[in-house]
Amino acid sequence: LNLNSAEQDGGYALFPGQVVAAMGINPGGKYVDVRSIVEGKAAERHVSSVGGLVRAHRGDDRPLKIVTTSGPYTAADDLEYEPLVDLLSHCLTAKPDVVVLAGPFVDARQELVRNPAVALKGEDAADHISVTHDMIFAERVAAMLADLCDEMAEDEGDPQTQFVLLPSLDDAIVPSVYPQPPLTDRIPGGRALSLDGAPDHLEVGTLGLGPLGRRVHLLSNPATFSVDEVVFGITSTDVLRHLNASELTTRTGNRMVRMAEHLLKQRSFYPLYPSPAAEDMRVNVDAAQLGDAAMERTPDVLIVPSDLGTFVKEVEGCLVVNPGRLTKNTSGGTYGTLTIFPLERHKLEAMDENVEVRHDVVERTKVEIRKI
């Protein structure tokens, strides 16, 4: 392909695995002189019937509150998970409806986790107990979430906050293949382990999420889920960084918007194939299961945690959010809060209940990226 003409006519933005239509002429039989490239079209956006929206309406003007971030959740030089403690303290005060946490929860890249003799502090600060990776999750992440739920339950205004968790390819507690299955116990219910100085009820083989009951929702990576009428799409894999490293482009403009456009126009949470060759960006993609990474419709909100700069942008009618990482090396990072105001009920009631309407989430959402 000769792309010189395409470069002059609006330019192009290409990457490995991208599905495009190239239009041009073949003047001499040796190459195609490309005049323009169609890089895809975003899928239709989600719609709901007016009757369904009225029945699902909360009945008041209270907004839907979402908190979201991604791992690592502890500093690079310890396993104390202090940034997660700070985030959950914020949740105790803010009382969000949903907390969306993307991995890694037990970061396989961290030196302490890679150590065969990984250990946690015991009841006595001088004691250290050798543990498995799932024990780290149970004793740190799951236990902190359970404590938060207990504290919320003591408050009459408990909003019954729900927790959505999905793993990362950098997690040591789940297979590192994309698309990725949800977090799960290696031994259903776990197996009791009794060690001197160990915390009470220490178990092996379980992630310890049982006490949270129906308040925790374990999703695959990537995943699509809905809260009320709002449809969310999320992947914990740093696809923005991978696309940025692989893209061949002649275009200018906002780089983050262009990366997000690739996802929506290719209708995939990970349209790149193969992944970048760099070791820290290599993805073990199961090509036979890539259908699970497809976007059948454009979500209302797309959450794409990345090491690239945090941002909030409207792209193809979708609200795209990079909340960043809760921890950056040995210091605190960022998280995002979404306040989604309800549709006006009186306007819905004045419409035919069989009419299907878009959710228009962009126009009624306030997003903040905050430092922990």
C-alpha positions, 0 to 999 in steps of 0.5 A, spaced: 500 500 500 502 507 498 499 511 503 502 518 501 495 520 498 492 518 504 496 522 508 494 528 504 487 527 505 485 527 512 491 522 514 491 516 518 492 512 524 493 505 524 495 499 528 496 492 528 490 488 528 486 494 526 480 492 521 480 498 516 477 499 509 482 502 504 480 505 498 484 507 492 487 505 485 492 500 482 495 504 477 500 499 475 499 492 478 504 493 483 501 497 489 494 500 491 495 508 491 490 509 497 486 515 497 482 514 503 482 509 509 475 508 513 477 506 520 471 503 522 464 506 526 462 505 533 457 501 535 450 503 536 449 506 543 445 503 548 437 505 549 431 503 553 424 504 553 421 510 556 416 505 560 422 502 563 426 508 565 420 510 569 419 504 572 427 504 574 427 511 576 429 512 583 423 517 585 427 523 587 433 527 585 439 523 588 444 522 583 448 515 582 455 516 585 460 511 583 468 511 585 473 507 581 480 506 580 485 501 579 491 497 582 496 497 585 493 498 591 499 498 596 506 501 595 512 498 591 516 497 598 510 494 602 504 490 603 500 494 608 495 497 603 495 504 606 492 507 599 486 502 599 485 504 607 485 511 605 480 510 599 475 506 603 475 511 608 473 516 603 468 511 601 465 511 608 464 518 608 462 519 601 457 513 601 457 511 594 452 507 590 458 503 587 465 502 588 469 499 581 476 496 583 480 494 577 486 490 579 492 488 580 490 487 587 496 482 588 501 485 583 505 480 580 511 485 578 512 487 586 518 485 589 515 482 595 510 478 591 515 475 587 519 473 593 518 466 594 518 467 602 512 472 601 510 474 608 505 479 612 506 481 619 502 477 624 499 480 630 505 481 633 509 487 629 515 483 630 512 476 627 512 475 620 507 469 617 509 466 610 503 466 606 500 465 599 498 470 594 490 469 595 492 470 603 494 477 601 488 478 598 484 475 603 487 478 609 488 485 606 483 487 600 477 482 602 478 484 610 478 491 609 472 491 604 468 487 610 470 492 615 468 497 611 461 494 610 460 493 617 462 500 619 457 502 614 451 497 616 452 501 623 449 507 620 442 508 618 444 512 612 447 506 609 446 506 602 448 498 601 454 500 597 456 495 592 463 493 590 465 491 583 472 487 582 475 485 576 482 482 575 488 484 571 493 481 567 498 483 573 495 479 578 498 474 581 491 470 583 488 469 577 491 466 570 494 471 566 490 470 559 486 475 555 480 475 556 481 474 563 476 470 568 473 473 574 477 472 581 475 466 584 477 461 590 482 456 588 479 452 594 471 453 594 470 456 601 478 455 603 481 451 608 483 452 615 490 453 617 493 454 624 499 457 625 502 460 631 502 468 631 497 468 625 491 472 624 485 468 627 481 464 621 487 464 617 485 460 611 488 458 604 485 457 597 480 462 598 480 470 597 475 471 603 470 475 599 464 470 602 462 475 608 461 480 603 455 476 600 451 480 595 455 486 596 461 484 591 460 482 584 466 479 581 467 480 573 471 478 568 476 482 564 474 486 560 466 486 562 460 490 561 455 491 567 449 496 568 447 500 574 440 503 574 440 504 566 447 506 565 451 501 562 459 501 563 464 498 559 471 496 563 478 493 562 484 493 567 489 492 561 492 498 559 490 498 552 491 505 551 498 505 553 499 499 548 495 502 542 500 509 543 506 504 543 504 501 536 500 506 532 502 509 526 499 516 525 500 522 521 494 525 525 495 531 530 490 532 535 488 529 542 492 523 543 487 520 548 481 521 544 484 518 538 486 512 542 479 511 545 476 512 538 480 506 536 476 502 541 470 504 540 470 504 532 473 497 532 468 495 537 473 491 542 476 492 548 483 490 546 483 491 538 491 490 538 493 484 535 499 482 536 500 486 543 507 490 543 513 486 543 516 490 549 516 485 555 512 490 560 506 490 555 506 483 552 499 480 553 497 473 552 491 473 548 487 467 547 485 469 540 479 464 540 476 467 546 477 474 543 469 475 542 468 476 549 472 482 548 467 485 543 463 491 544 456 489 541 454 496 543 457 503 545 457 503 553 455 509 556 461 510 560 468 507 558 473 506 564 480 505 561 485 505 567 492 507 564 499 509 566 498 515 561 495 521 563 488 521 567 483 524 563 475 525 562 473 525 554 466 525 550 468 520 544 463 518 540 457 519 545 461 515 550 464 518 556 471 515 557 474 515 563 482 514 565 481 514 573 489 512 573 492 508 579 491 508 586 498 507 587 504 510 583 511 506 586 511 508 593 506 514 593 499 515 592 496 516 586 489 517 583 481 515 583 475 517 579 468 519 582 462 520 577 456 523 579 450 521 575 444 525 575 437 522 574 433 523 568 427 528 569 422 524 571 416 528 569 419 529 562 419 521 561 412 521 564 410 526 558 412 521 553 410 514 550 412 509 554 414 505 548 419 510 545 426 508 546 431 513 548 438 514 549 441 515 556 445 521 555 449 520 560 455 525 558 450 531 559 448 529 566 455 526 569 460 530 573 467 527 573 472 528 578 479 525 578 482 526 585 489 524 588 489 519 594 
